[in-house]
C-alpha cells in the first residue's frame, strides 16, 4: 500500500498529455513528432499503447512547474 501511495504522490508532480497517432502515420513521422515535443516542450515518454489496427496512443509527461503567486504583493 505504501508503494502505491508513493507512486501517486510522485505522479502528482507531473502533468500528462495524451497524443493519439492514427494508423496511417508513418513510424518515422510519429518519431519526429514525439522528438519535437520532447525537445521543445520538455515532454518525456510515459506510456505507449499500440492498438490492433495500427493506431498508437502515447502518454507524455513533464514536471509541473510550481510557481508562487505574486499577485498579493502588488499593491
N, CA, C and O atoms as a Tripos MOL2 file, in Angstrom:
@<TRIPOS>MOLECULE
protein
  300   299    75     0     0
PROTEIN
NO_CHARGES

@<TRIPOS>ATOM
      1 N           0.8250   -1.1960    0.0000 N.3       1 UNK1
      2 CA          0.0000    0.0000    0.0000 C.3       1 UNK1
      3 C           0.8640    1.2530    0.0000 C.2       1 UNK1
      4 O           0.5370    2.2310   -0.6720 O.2       1 UNK1
      5 N           1.9530    1.2330    0.7390 N.am      2 UNK2
      6 CA          2.8230    2.4050    0.8020 C.3       2 UNK2
      7 C           3.4280    2.7080   -0.5620 C.2       2 UNK2
      8 O           3.6110    3.8730   -0.9170 O.2       2 UNK2
      9 N           3.7370    1.6720   -1.3240 N.am      3 UNK3
     10 CA          4.2940    1.8970   -2.6600 C.3       3 UNK3
     11 C           3.2880    2.5820   -3.5700 C.2       3 UNK3
     12 O           3.6490    3.4720   -4.3410 O.2       3 UNK3
     13 N           2.0410    2.1760   -3.4840 N.am      4 UNK4
     14 CA          1.0080    2.7990   -4.3150 C.3       4 UNK4
     15 C           0.8330    4.2670   -3.9540 C.2       4 UNK4
     16 O           0.6500    5.1030   -4.8390 O.2       4 UNK4
     17 N           0.8880    4.5870   -2.6740 N.am      5 UNK5
     18 CA          0.7560    5.9800   -2.2570 C.3       5 UNK5
     19 C           1.9490    6.7930   -2.7330 C.2       5 UNK5
     20 O           1.7790    7.9240   -3.1880 O.2       5 UNK5
     21 N           3.1490    6.2390   -2.6390 N.am      6 UNK6
     22 CA          4.3280    6.9630   -3.1110 C.3       6 UNK6
     23 C           4.2540    7.1970   -4.6040 C.2       6 UNK6
     24 O           4.6150    8.2730   -5.0800 O.2       6 UNK6
     25 N           3.7890    6.2020   -5.3560 N.am      7 UNK7
     26 CA          3.6760    6.3580   -6.8030 C.3       7 UNK7
     27 C           2.6700    7.4400   -7.1530 C.2       7 UNK7
     28 O           2.9230    8.2440   -8.0500 O.2       7 UNK7
     29 N           1.5260    7.4810   -6.4610 N.am      8 UNK8
     30 CA          0.5320    8.5010   -6.7710 C.3       8 UNK8
     31 C           1.0230    9.8870   -6.3680 C.2       8 UNK8
     32 O           0.7100   10.8680   -7.0430 O.2       8 UNK8
     33 N           1.7800    9.9850   -5.2930 N.am      9 UNK9
     34 CA          2.3430   11.2760   -4.8960 C.3       9 UNK9
     35 C           3.3800   11.7240   -5.9170 C.2       9 UNK9
     36 O           3.4610   12.9080   -6.2470 O.2       9 UNK9
     37 N           4.1690   10.7850   -6.4150 N.am     10 UNK10
     38 CA          5.1900   11.1120   -7.3930 C.3      10 UNK10
     39 C           4.5300   11.5980   -8.6840 C.2      10 UNK10
     40 O           5.0080   12.5560   -9.2920 O.2      10 UNK10
     41 N           3.4410   10.9540   -9.1130 N.am     11 UNK11
     42 CA          2.7550   11.3470  -10.3320 C.3      11 UNK11
     43 C           2.0610   12.6950  -10.1980 C.2      11 UNK11
     44 O           1.8180   13.3560  -11.2080 O.2      11 UNK11
     45 N           1.7380   13.1200   -8.9910 N.am     12 UNK12
     46 CA          1.0430   14.3840   -8.8150 C.3      12 UNK12
     47 C           1.9340   15.5770   -9.1540 C.2      12 UNK12
     48 O           1.4290   16.6860   -9.3310 O.2      12 UNK12
     49 N           3.2260   15.3750   -9.2460 N.am     13 UNK13
     50 CA          4.1350   16.4450   -9.6160 C.3      13 UNK13
     51 C           4.3290   16.5360  -11.1260 C.2      13 UNK13
     52 O           5.1190   17.3520  -11.6000 O.2      13 UNK13
     53 N           3.6240   15.7170  -11.8740 N.am     14 UNK14
     54 CA          3.7270   15.7070  -13.3250 C.3      14 UNK14
     55 C           2.4110   16.1420  -13.9460 C.2      14 UNK14
     56 O           1.3400   15.9580  -13.3660 O.2      14 UNK14
     57 N           2.5080   16.7210  -15.1320 N.am     15 UNK15
     58 CA          1.3200   16.9320  -15.9320 C.3      15 UNK15
     59 C           1.4130   15.9820  -17.1160 C.2      15 UNK15
     60 O           2.5040   15.6970  -17.6090 O.2      15 UNK15
     61 N           0.2750   15.4970  -17.5650 N.am     16 UNK16
     62 CA          0.2380   14.4780  -18.5960 C.3      16 UNK16
     63 C          -0.4630   15.0010  -19.8370 C.2      16 UNK16
     64 O          -1.3410   15.8600  -19.7620 O.2      16 UNK16
     65 N          -0.0570   14.4620  -20.9830 N.am     17 UNK17
     66 CA         -0.6650   14.8110  -22.2600 C.3      17 UNK17
     67 C          -0.7970   13.5350  -23.0770 C.2      17 UNK17
     68 O           0.1590   12.7680  -23.1910 O.2      17 UNK17
     69 N          -1.9610   13.3070  -23.6380 N.am     18 UNK18
     70 CA         -2.1960   12.1200  -24.4560 C.3      18 UNK18
     71 C          -2.1940   12.5170  -25.9220 C.2      18 UNK18
     72 O          -2.8990   13.4400  -26.3290 O.2      18 UNK18
     73 N          -1.3930   11.8090  -26.7110 N.am     19 UNK19
     74 CA         -1.3120   12.0390  -28.1480 C.3      19 UNK19
     75 C          -1.7750   10.7590  -28.8330 C.2      19 UNK19
     76 O          -1.2480    9.6810  -28.5570 O.2      19 UNK19
     77 N          -2.7530   10.8700  -29.7220 N.am     20 UNK20
     78 CA         -3.2250    9.7270  -30.4910 C.3      20 UNK20
     79 C          -2.6750    9.8480  -31.9030 C.2      20 UNK20
     80 O          -2.8580   10.8670  -32.5680 O.2      20 UNK20
     81 N          -2.0040    8.8020  -32.3510 N.am     21 UNK21
     82 CA         -1.3850    8.7930  -33.6720 C.3      21 UNK21
     83 C          -2.1380    7.7740  -34.5220 C.2      21 UNK21
     84 O          -2.1460    6.5880  -34.1950 O.2      21 UNK21
     85 N          -2.7740    8.2230  -35.6150 N.am     22 UNK22
     86 CA         -3.5410    7.3020  -36.4600 C.3      22 UNK22
     87 C          -2.6520    6.2410  -37.1150 C.2      22 UNK22
     88 O          -1.4310    6.3870  -37.1810 O.2      22 UNK22
     89 N          -3.2810    5.1860  -37.5910 N.am     23 UNK23
     90 CA         -2.5530    4.0640  -38.1810 C.3      23 UNK23
     91 C          -1.8550    4.4410  -39.4850 C.2      23 UNK23
     92 O          -0.8490    3.8250  -39.8400 O.2      23 UNK23
     93 N          -2.3680    5.4400  -40.2050 N.am     24 UNK24
     94 CA         -1.7790    5.7850  -41.4990 C.3      24 UNK24
     95 C          -0.5480    6.6830  -41.3840 C.2      24 UNK24
     96 O           0.0750    6.9890  -42.4000 O.2      24 UNK24
     97 N          -0.1860    7.1080  -40.1920 N.am     25 UNK25
     98 CA          1.0140    7.9240  -39.9840 C.3      25 UNK25
     99 C           2.2250    6.9960  -39.9270 C.2      25 UNK25
    100 O           2.2400    6.0110  -39.1890 O.2      25 UNK25
    101 N           3.2360    7.3320  -40.7200 N.am     26 UNK26
    102 CA          4.4410    6.5000  -40.7410 C.3      26 UNK26
    103 C           5.1610    6.5750  -39.4030 C.2      26 UNK26
    104 O           5.0720    7.5670  -38.6790 O.2      26 UNK26
    105 N           5.8620    5.5220  -39.1030 N.am     27 UNK27
    106 CA          6.5780    5.4380  -37.8310 C.3      27 UNK27
    107 C           7.6280    6.5420  -37.7040 C.2      27 UNK27
    108 O           7.8090    7.1090  -36.6260 O.2      27 UNK27
    109 N           8.3110    6.8430  -38.7930 N.am     28 UNK28
    110 CA          9.3350    7.8950  -38.7560 C.3      28 UNK28
    111 C           8.7110    9.2650  -38.4920 C.2      28 UNK28
    112 O           9.2990   10.0930  -37.7960 O.2      28 UNK28
    113 N           7.5160    9.5040  -39.0490 N.am     29 UNK29
    114 CA          6.8290   10.7760  -38.7990 C.3      29 UNK29
    115 C           6.3690   10.8810  -37.3450 C.2      29 UNK29
    116 O           6.4410   11.9500  -36.7400 O.2      29 UNK29
    117 N           5.8970    9.7690  -36.7940 N.am     30 UNK30
    118 CA          5.4900    9.7500  -35.3840 C.3      30 UNK30
    119 C           6.6940   10.0120  -34.4880 C.2      30 UNK30
    120 O           6.5990   10.7620  -33.5160 O.2      30 UNK30
    121 N           7.8180    9.4000  -34.8130 N.am     31 UNK31
    122 CA          9.0410    9.6110  -34.0370 C.3      31 UNK31
    123 C           9.4710   11.0710  -34.1070 C.2      31 UNK31
    124 O           9.8850   11.6450  -33.1000 O.2      31 UNK31
    125 N           9.3760   11.6710  -35.2810 N.am     32 UNK32
    126 CA          9.7540   13.0750  -35.4500 C.3      32 UNK32
    127 C           8.8510   13.9870  -34.6090 C.2      32 UNK32
    128 O           9.3320   14.9340  -33.9860 O.2      32 UNK32
    129 N           7.5550   13.7040  -34.5940 N.am     33 UNK33
    130 CA          6.6060   14.4790  -33.7870 C.3      33 UNK33
    131 C           6.9410   14.3770  -32.3060 C.2      33 UNK33
    132 O           6.9780   15.3840  -31.5990 O.2      33 UNK33
    133 N           7.1860   13.1540  -31.8380 N.am     34 UNK34
    134 CA          7.4780   12.9580  -30.4180 C.3      34 UNK34
    135 C           8.8290   13.5540  -30.0330 C.2      34 UNK34
    136 O           8.9960   14.0440  -28.9160 O.2      34 UNK34
    137 N           9.7850   13.5140  -30.9450 N.am     35 UNK35
    138 CA         11.0890   14.1250  -30.6830 C.3      35 UNK35
    139 C          10.9560   15.6350  -30.5310 C.2      35 UNK35
    140 O          11.5810   16.2300  -29.6530 O.2      35 UNK35
    141 N          10.1460   16.2550  -31.3790 N.am     36 UNK36
    142 CA          9.9270   17.7040  -31.2810 C.3      36 UNK36
    143 C           9.2360   18.0620  -29.9700 C.2      36 UNK36
    144 O           9.5930   19.0520  -29.3310 O.2      36 UNK36
    145 N           8.2540   17.2690  -29.5670 N.am     37 UNK37
    146 CA          7.5700   17.5160  -28.2940 C.3      37 UNK37
    147 C           8.5490   17.4080  -27.1280 C.2      37 UNK37
    148 O           8.5120   18.2120  -26.1970 O.2      37 UNK37
    149 N           9.4160   16.4150  -27.1880 N.am     38 UNK38
    150 CA         10.3780   16.2140  -26.1040 C.3      38 UNK38
    151 C          11.3900   17.3510  -26.0470 C.2      38 UNK38
    152 O          11.7400   17.8280  -24.9670 O.2      38 UNK38
    153 N          11.8560   17.7780  -27.2100 N.am     39 UNK39
    154 CA         12.9040   18.7920  -27.2450 C.3      39 UNK39
    155 C          12.3890   20.1800  -26.8820 C.2      39 UNK39
    156 O          13.0170   20.8850  -26.0910 O.2      39 UNK39
    157 N          11.2630   20.5760  -27.4470 N.am     40 UNK40
    158 CA         10.7900   21.9450  -27.2610 C.3      40 UNK40
    159 C           9.7900   22.0910  -26.1220 C.2      40 UNK40
    160 O           9.7170   23.1510  -25.5000 O.2      40 UNK40
    161 N           9.0210   21.0510  -25.8400 N.am     41 UNK41
    162 CA          8.0240   21.1360  -24.7830 C.3      41 UNK41
    163 C           8.4630   20.4840  -23.4940 C.2      41 UNK41
    164 O           7.7380   20.5150  -22.5000 O.2      41 UNK41
    165 N           9.6500   19.8910  -23.5010 N.am     42 UNK42
    166 CA         10.2080   19.1920  -22.3330 C.3      42 UNK42
    167 C           9.3310   18.0340  -21.8700 C.2      42 UNK42
    168 O           9.2600   17.7380  -20.6770 O.2      42 UNK42
    169 N           8.6680   17.3830  -22.8160 N.am     43 UNK43
    170 CA          7.8640   16.2080  -22.5080 C.3      43 UNK43
    171 C           8.7470   14.9780  -22.5660 C.2      43 UNK43
    172 O           9.7310   14.9470  -23.3060 O.2      43 UNK43
    173 N           8.4010   13.9700  -21.7900 N.am     44 UNK44
    174 CA          9.0820   12.6790  -21.8600 C.3      44 UNK44
    175 C           8.0280   11.5900  -22.0030 C.2      44 UNK44
    176 O           6.8740   11.7690  -21.6150 O.2      44 UNK44
    177 N           8.4380   10.4740  -22.5580 N.am     45 UNK45
    178 CA          7.5230    9.3730  -22.8170 C.3      45 UNK45
    179 C           7.1810    8.6680  -21.5210 C.2      45 UNK45
    180 O           8.0730    8.2370  -20.7900 O.2      45 UNK45
    181 N           5.8980    8.5510  -21.2320 N.am     46 UNK46
    182 CA          5.4530    7.8640  -20.0220 C.3      46 UNK46
    183 C           4.8720    6.4930  -20.3530 C.2      46 UNK46
    184 O           5.1060    5.5290  -19.6250 O.2      46 UNK46
    185 N           4.1120    6.4010  -21.4500 N.am     47 UNK47
    186 CA          3.4060    5.1560  -21.7550 C.3      47 UNK47
    187 C           3.0500    5.1390  -23.2370 C.2      47 UNK47
    188 O           2.7400    6.1810  -23.8150 O.2      47 UNK47
    189 N           3.0930    3.9590  -23.8540 N.am     48 UNK48
    190 CA          2.7110    3.7920  -25.2490 C.3      48 UNK48
    191 C           1.7930    2.5910  -25.3760 C.2      48 UNK48
    192 O           2.0460    1.5420  -24.7830 O.2      48 UNK48
    193 N           0.7230    2.7450  -26.1520 N.am     49 UNK49
    194 CA         -0.1940    1.6380  -26.4250 C.3      49 UNK49
    195 C          -0.3210    1.5180  -27.9360 C.2      49 UNK49
    196 O          -0.6210    2.4980  -28.6170 O.2      49 UNK49
    197 N          -0.0920    0.3120  -28.4620 N.am     50 UNK50
    198 CA         -0.2630    0.0370  -29.8840 C.3      50 UNK50
    199 C          -1.5470   -0.7630  -30.0430 C.2      50 UNK50
    200 O          -1.6750   -1.8600  -29.5000 O.2      50 UNK50
    201 N          -2.5000   -0.2080  -30.7930 N.am     51 UNK51
    202 CA         -3.7850   -0.8720  -30.9850 C.3      51 UNK51
    203 C          -3.7190   -1.8310  -32.1640 C.2      51 UNK51
    204 O          -2.7990   -1.7640  -32.9800 O.2      51 UNK51
    205 N          -4.6930   -2.7170  -32.2460 N.am     52 UNK52
    206 CA         -4.7070   -3.7730  -33.2510 C.3      52 UNK52
    207 C          -4.6850   -3.2250  -34.6740 C.2      52 UNK52
    208 O          -4.0230   -3.8070  -35.5340 O.2      52 UNK52
    209 N          -5.3680   -2.1550  -34.9460 N.am     53 UNK53
    210 CA         -5.4120   -1.5850  -36.2900 C.3      53 UNK53
    211 C          -4.1570   -0.8260  -36.6760 C.2      53 UNK53
    212 O          -4.0170   -0.4240  -37.8310 O.2      53 UNK53
    213 N          -3.2440   -0.6180  -35.7430 N.am     54 UNK54
    214 CA         -2.0080    0.0930  -36.0240 C.3      54 UNK54
    215 C          -1.9540    1.4890  -35.4270 C.2      54 UNK54
    216 O          -0.9110    2.1400  -35.4800 O.2      54 UNK54
    217 N          -3.0540    1.9580  -34.8630 N.am     55 UNK55
    218 CA         -3.0560    3.2730  -34.2200 C.3      55 UNK55
    219 C          -2.2710    3.1920  -32.9110 C.2      55 UNK55
    220 O          -2.1670    2.1330  -32.2920 O.2      55 UNK55
    221 N          -1.7260    4.3310  -32.5100 N.am     56 UNK56
    222 CA         -0.9450    4.3890  -31.2760 C.3      56 UNK56
    223 C          -1.5150    5.4570  -30.3570 C.2      56 UNK56
    224 O          -1.9680    6.5090  -30.8100 O.2      56 UNK56
    225 N          -1.4860    5.1750  -29.0680 N.am     57 UNK57
    226 CA         -1.8040    6.1860  -28.0590 C.3      57 UNK57
    227 C          -0.5480    6.3620  -27.2290 C.2      57 UNK57
    228 O          -0.0270    5.4050  -26.6560 O.2      57 UNK57
    229 N          -0.0700    7.5840  -27.1700 N.am     58 UNK58
    230 CA          1.1650    7.8940  -26.4660 C.3      58 UNK58
    231 C           0.8370    8.8540  -25.3370 C.2      58 UNK58
    232 O           0.1720    9.8670  -25.5530 O.2      58 UNK58
    233 N           1.2960    8.5440  -24.1420 N.am     59 UNK59
    234 CA          1.1120    9.4210  -22.9910 C.3      59 UNK59
    235 C           2.4660   10.0430  -22.6740 C.2      59 UNK59
    236 O           3.4460    9.3450  -22.4140 O.2      59 UNK59
    237 N           2.4970   11.3660  -22.7030 N.am     60 UNK60
    238 CA          3.7120   12.1140  -22.3930 C.3      60 UNK60
    239 C           3.5470   12.7480  -21.0240 C.2      60 UNK60
    240 O           2.4280   13.0100  -20.5830 O.2      60 UNK60
    241 N           4.6500   12.9900  -20.3600 N.am     61 UNK61
    242 CA          4.5830   13.6710  -19.0680 C.3      61 UNK61
    243 C           5.7400   14.6580  -18.9620 C.2      61 UNK61
    244 O           6.7740   14.5070  -19.6110 O.2      61 UNK61
    245 N           5.5380   15.6560  -18.1380 N.am     62 UNK62
    246 CA          6.6120   16.5930  -17.8040 C.3      62 UNK62
    247 C           6.3690   17.0920  -16.3980 C.2      62 UNK62
    248 O           5.2450   17.0650  -15.8960 O.2      62 UNK62
    249 N           7.4120   17.5370  -15.7850 N.am     63 UNK63
    250 CA          7.2980   18.0490  -14.4210 C.3      63 UNK63
    251 C           6.4320   19.3010  -14.4180 C.2      63 UNK63
    252 O           6.6050   20.2030  -15.2380 O.2      63 UNK63
    253 N           5.5010   19.3320  -13.4810 N.am     64 UNK64
    254 CA          4.6520   20.5100  -13.3150 C.3      64 UNK64
    255 C           5.4620   21.5840  -12.6130 C.2      64 UNK64
    256 O           6.1470   21.3170  -11.6250 O.2      64 UNK64
    257 N           5.3780   22.7860  -13.1280 N.am     65 UNK65
    258 CA          6.1300   23.8860  -12.5390 C.3      65 UNK65
    259 C           5.3370   24.4750  -11.3890 C.2      65 UNK65
    260 O           4.1810   24.8610  -11.5600 O.2      65 UNK65
    261 N           5.9390   24.5460  -10.2440 N.am     66 UNK66
    262 CA          5.3050   25.1500   -9.0650 C.3      66 UNK66
    263 C           5.7190   26.6170   -9.0190 C.2      66 UNK66
    264 O           6.8970   26.9370   -8.8580 O.2      66 UNK66
    265 N           4.7480   27.4880   -9.1610 N.am     67 UNK67
    266 CA          5.0260   28.9190   -9.1890 C.3      67 UNK67
    267 C           4.2390   29.5840   -8.0630 C.2      67 UNK67
    268 O           3.0330   29.3780   -7.9330 O.2      67 UNK67
    269 N           4.9220   30.3680   -7.2630 N.am     68 UNK68
    270 CA          4.2640   31.0970   -6.1800 C.3      68 UNK68
    271 C           3.5880   32.3390   -6.7490 C.2      68 UNK68
    272 O           4.1630   33.0340   -7.5870 O.2      68 UNK68
    273 N           2.3930   32.6130   -6.3030 N.am     69 UNK69
    274 CA          1.6520   33.7750   -6.7640 C.3      69 UNK69
    275 C           2.2890   35.0540   -6.2170 C.2      69 UNK69
    276 O           2.6340   35.1410   -5.0390 O.2      69 UNK69
    277 N           2.4340   36.0330   -7.0930 N.am     70 UNK70
    278 CA          2.9740   37.3290   -6.6770 C.3      70 UNK70
    279 C           1.8930   38.4060   -6.7040 C.2      70 UNK70
    280 O           2.1930   39.5870   -6.5290 O.2      70 UNK70
    281 N           0.6470   38.0130   -6.9190 N.am     71 UNK71
    282 CA         -0.4330   38.9940   -7.0130 C.3      71 UNK71
    283 C          -0.7030   39.6790   -5.6850 C.2      71 UNK71
    284 O          -1.1340   40.8320   -5.6740 O.2      71 UNK71
    285 N          -0.4660   39.0130   -4.5750 N.am     72 UNK72
    286 CA         -0.6840   39.6170   -3.2690 C.3      72 UNK72
    287 C           0.3110   40.7260   -2.9670 C.2      72 UNK72
    288 O           0.0350   41.5940   -2.1380 O.2      72 UNK72
    289 N           1.4570   40.7120   -3.6210 N.am     73 UNK73
    290 CA          2.4880   41.7120   -3.3700 C.3      73 UNK73
    291 C           2.2260   43.0160   -4.1190 C.2      73 UNK73
    292 O           2.8170   44.0480   -3.8000 O.2      73 UNK73
    293 N           1.3390   42.9690   -5.1180 N.am     74 UNK74
    294 CA          1.0490   44.1770   -5.8980 C.3      74 UNK74
    295 C           0.0310   45.0170   -5.1350 C.2      74 UNK74
    296 O          -1.0030   44.5230   -4.6840 O.2      74 UNK74
    297 N           0.3470   46.2750   -5.0070 N.am     75 UNK75
    298 CA         -0.4530   46.9770   -4.2280 C.3      75 UNK75
    299 C          -1.2750   48.0350   -4.0780 C.2      75 UNK75
    300 O          -1.8280   48.2390   -2.9970 O.2      75 UNK75
@<TRIPOS>BOND
     1     1     2 1
     2     2     3 1
     3     3     4 2
     4     3     5 am
     5     5     6 1
     6     6     7 1
     7     7     8 2
     8     7     9 am
     9     9    10 1
    10    10    11 1
    11    11    12 2
    12    11    13 am
    13    13    14 1
    14    14    15 1
    15    15    16 2
    16    15    17 am
    17    17    18 1
    18    18    19 1
    19    19    20 2
    20    19    21 am
    21    21    22 1
    22    22    23 1
    23    23    24 2
    24    23    25 am
    25    25    26 1
    26    26    27 1
    27    27    28 2
    28    27    29 am
    29    29    30 1
    30    30    31 1
    31    31    32 2
    32    31    33 am
    33    33    34 1
    34    34    35 1
    35    35    36 2
    36    35    37 am
    37    37    38 1
    38    38    39 1
    39    39    40 2
    40    39    41 am
    41    41    42 1
    42    42    43 1
    43    43    44 2
    44    43    45 am
    45    45    46 1
    46    46    47 1
    47    47    48 2
    48    47    49 am
    49    49    50 1
    50    50    51 1
    51    51    52 2
    52    51    53 am
    53    53    54 1
    54    54    55 1
    55    55    56 2
    56    55    57 am
    57    57    58 1
    58    58    59 1
    59    59    60 2
    60    59    61 am
    61    61    62 1
    62    62    63 1
    63    63    64 2
    64    63    65 am
    65    65    66 1
    66    66    67 1
    67    67    68 2
    68    67    69 am
    69    69    70 1
    70    70    71 1
    71    71    72 2
    72    71    73 am
    73    73    74 1
    74    74    75 1
    75    75    76 2
    76    75    77 am
    77    77    78 1
    78    78    79 1
    79    79    80 2
    80    79    81 am
    81    81    82 1
    82    82    83 1
    83    83    84 2
    84    83    85 am
    85    85    86 1
    86    86    87 1
    87    87    88 2
    88    87    89 am
    89    89    90 1
    90    90    91 1
    91    91    92 2
    92    91    93 am
    93    93    94 1
    94    94    95 1
    95    95    96 2
    96    95    97 am
    97    97    98 1
    98    98    99 1
    99    99   100 2
   100    99   101 am
   101   101   102 1
   102   102   103 1
   103   103   104 2
   104   103   105 am
   105   105   106 1
   106   106   107 1
   107   107   108 2
   108   107   109 am
   109   109   110 1
   110   110   111 1
   111   111   112 2
   112   111   113 am
   113   113   114 1
   114   114   115 1
   115   115   116 2
   116   115   117 am
   117   117   118 1
   118   118   119 1
   119   119   120 2
   120   119   121 am
   121   121   122 1
   122   122   123 1
   123   123   124 2
   124   123   125 am
   125   125   126 1
   126   126   127 1
   127   127   128 2
   128   127   129 am
   129   129   130 1
   130   130   131 1
   131   131   132 2
   132   131   133 am
   133   133   134 1
   134   134   135 1
   135   135   136 2
   136   135   137 am
   137   137   138 1
   138   138   139 1
   139   139   140 2
   140   139   141 am
   141   141   142 1
   142   142   143 1
   143   143   144 2
   144   143   145 am
   145   145   146 1
   146   146   147 1
   147   147   148 2
   148   147   149 am
   149   149   150 1
   150   150   151 1
   151   151   152 2
   152   151   153 am
   153   153   154 1
   154   154   155 1
   155   155   156 2
   156   155   157 am
   157   157   158 1
   158   158   159 1
   159   159   160 2
   160   159   161 am
   161   161   162 1
   162   162   163 1
   163   163   164 2
   164   163   165 am
   165   165   166 1
   166   166   167 1
   167   167   168 2
   168   167   169 am
   169   169   170 1
   170   170   171 1
   171   171   172 2
   172   171   173 am
   173   173   174 1
   174   174   175 1
   175   175   176 2
   176   175   177 am
   177   177   178 1
   178   178   179 1
   179   179   180 2
   180   179   181 am
   181   181   182 1
   182   182   183 1
   183   183   184 2
   184   183   185 am
   185   185   186 1
   186   186   187 1
   187   187   188 2
   188   187   189 am
   189   189   190 1
   190   190   191 1
   191   191   192 2
   192   191   193 am
   193   193   194 1
   194   194   195 1
   195   195   196 2
   196   195   197 am
   197   197   198 1
   198   198   199 1
   199   199   200 2
   200   199   201 am
   201   201   202 1
   202   202   203 1
   203   203   204 2
   204   203   205 am
   205   205   206 1
   206   206   207 1
   207   207   208 2
   208   207   209 am
   209   209   210 1
   210   210   211 1
   211   211   212 2
   212   211   213 am
   213   213   214 1
   214   214   215 1
   215   215   216 2
   216   215   217 am
   217   217   218 1
   218   218   219 1
   219   219   220 2
   220   219   221 am
   221   221   222 1
   222   222   223 1
   223   223   224 2
   224   223   225 am
   225   225   226 1
   226   226   227 1
   227   227   228 2
   228   227   229 am
   229   229   230 1
   230   230   231 1
   231   231   232 2
   232   231   233 am
   233   233   234 1
   234   234   235 1
   235   235   236 2
   236   235   237 am
   237   237   238 1
   238   238   239 1
   239   239   240 2
   240   239   241 am
   241   241   242 1
   242   242   243 1
   243   243   244 2
   244   243   245 am
   245   245   246 1
   246   246   247 1
   247   247   248 2
   248   247   249 am
   249   249   250 1
   250   250   251 1
   251   251   252 2
   252   251   253 am
   253   253   254 1
   254   254   255 1
   255   255   256 2
   256   255   257 am
   257   257   258 1
   258   258   259 1
   259   259   260 2
   260   259   261 am
   261   261   262 1
   262   262   263 1
   263   263   264 2
   264   263   265 am
   265   265   266 1
   266   266   267 1
   267   267   268 2
   268   267   269 am
   269   269   270 1
   270   270   271 1
   271   271   272 2
   272   271   273 am
   273   273   274 1
   274   274   275 1
   275   275   276 2
   276   275   277 am
   277   277   278 1
   278   278   279 1
   279   279   280 2
   280   279   281 am
   281   281   282 1
   282   282   283 1
   283   283   284 2
   284   283   285 am
   285   285   286 1
   286   286   287 1
   287   287   288 2
   288   287   289 am
   289   289   290 1
   290   290   291 1
   291   291   292 2
   292   291   293 am
   293   293   294 1
   294   294   295 1
   295   295   296 2
   296   295   297 am
   297   297   298 1
   298   298   299 1
   299   299   300 2
@<TRIPOS>SUBSTRUCTURE
     1 UNK1         2 RESIDUE 1 A UNK
     2 UNK2         6 RESIDUE 1 A UNK
     3 UNK3        10 RESIDUE 1 A UNK
     4 UNK4        14 RESIDUE 1 A UNK
     5 UNK5        18 RESIDUE 1 A UNK
     6 UNK6        22 RESIDUE 1 A UNK
     7 UNK7        26 RESIDUE 1 A UNK
     8 UNK8        30 RESIDUE 1 A UNK
     9 UNK9        34 RESIDUE 1 A UNK
    10 UNK10       38 RESIDUE 1 A UNK
    11 UNK11       42 RESIDUE 1 A UNK
    12 UNK12       46 RESIDUE 1 A UNK
    13 UNK13       50 RESIDUE 1 A UNK
    14 UNK14       54 RESIDUE 1 A UNK
    15 UNK15       58 RESIDUE 1 A UNK
    16 UNK16       62 RESIDUE 1 A UNK
    17 UNK17       66 RESIDUE 1 A UNK
    18 UNK18       70 RESIDUE 1 A UNK
    19 UNK19       74 RESIDUE 1 A UNK
    20 UNK20       78 RESIDUE 1 A UNK
    21 UNK21       82 RESIDUE 1 A UNK
    22 UNK22       86 RESIDUE 1 A UNK
    23 UNK23       90 RESIDUE 1 A UNK
    24 UNK24       94 RESIDUE 1 A UNK
    25 UNK25       98 RESIDUE 1 A UNK
    26 UNK26      102 RESIDUE 1 A UNK
    27 UNK27      106 RESIDUE 1 A UNK
    28 UNK28      110 RESIDUE 1 A UNK
    29 UNK29      114 RESIDUE 1 A UNK
    30 UNK30      118 RESIDUE 1 A UNK
    31 UNK31      122 RESIDUE 1 A UNK
    32 UNK32      126 RESIDUE 1 A UNK
    33 UNK33      130 RESIDUE 1 A UNK
    34 UNK34      134 RESIDUE 1 A UNK
    35 UNK35      138 RESIDUE 1 A UNK
    36 UNK36      142 RESIDUE 1 A UNK
    37 UNK37      146 RESIDUE 1 A UNK
    38 UNK38      150 RESIDUE 1 A UNK
    39 UNK39      154 RESIDUE 1 A UNK
    40 UNK40      158 RESIDUE 1 A UNK
    41 UNK41      162 RESIDUE 1 A UNK
    42 UNK42      166 RESIDUE 1 A UNK
    43 UNK43      170 RESIDUE 1 A UNK
    44 UNK44      174 RESIDUE 1 A UNK
    45 UNK45      178 RESIDUE 1 A UNK
    46 UNK46      182 RESIDUE 1 A UNK
    47 UNK47      186 RESIDUE 1 A UNK
    48 UNK48      190 RESIDUE 1 A UNK
    49 UNK49      194 RESIDUE 1 A UNK
    50 UNK50      198 RESIDUE 1 A UNK
    51 UNK51      202 RESIDUE 1 A UNK
    52 UNK52      206 RESIDUE 1 A UNK
    53 UNK53      210 RESIDUE 1 A UNK
    54 UNK54      214 RESIDUE 1 A UNK
    55 UNK55      218 RESIDUE 1 A UNK
    56 UNK56      222 RESIDUE 1 A UNK
    57 UNK57      226 RESIDUE 1 A UNK
    58 UNK58      230 RESIDUE 1 A UNK
    59 UNK59      234 RESIDUE 1 A UNK
    60 UNK60      238 RESIDUE 1 A UNK
    61 UNK61      242 RESIDUE 1 A UNK
    62 UNK62      246 RESIDUE 1 A UNK
    63 UNK63      250 RESIDUE 1 A UNK
    64 UNK64      254 RESIDUE 1 A UNK
    65 UNK65      258 RESIDUE 1 A UNK
    66 UNK66      262 RESIDUE 1 A UNK
    67 UNK67      266 RESIDUE 1 A UNK
    68 UNK68      270 RESIDUE 1 A UNK
    69 UNK69      274 RESIDUE 1 A UNK
    70 UNK70      278 RESIDUE 1 A UNK
    71 UNK71      282 RESIDUE 1 A UNK
    72 UNK72      286 RESIDUE 1 A UNK
    73 UNK73      290 RESIDUE 1 A UNK
    74 UNK74      294 RESIDUE 1 A UNK
    75 UNK75      298 RESIDUE 1 A UNK
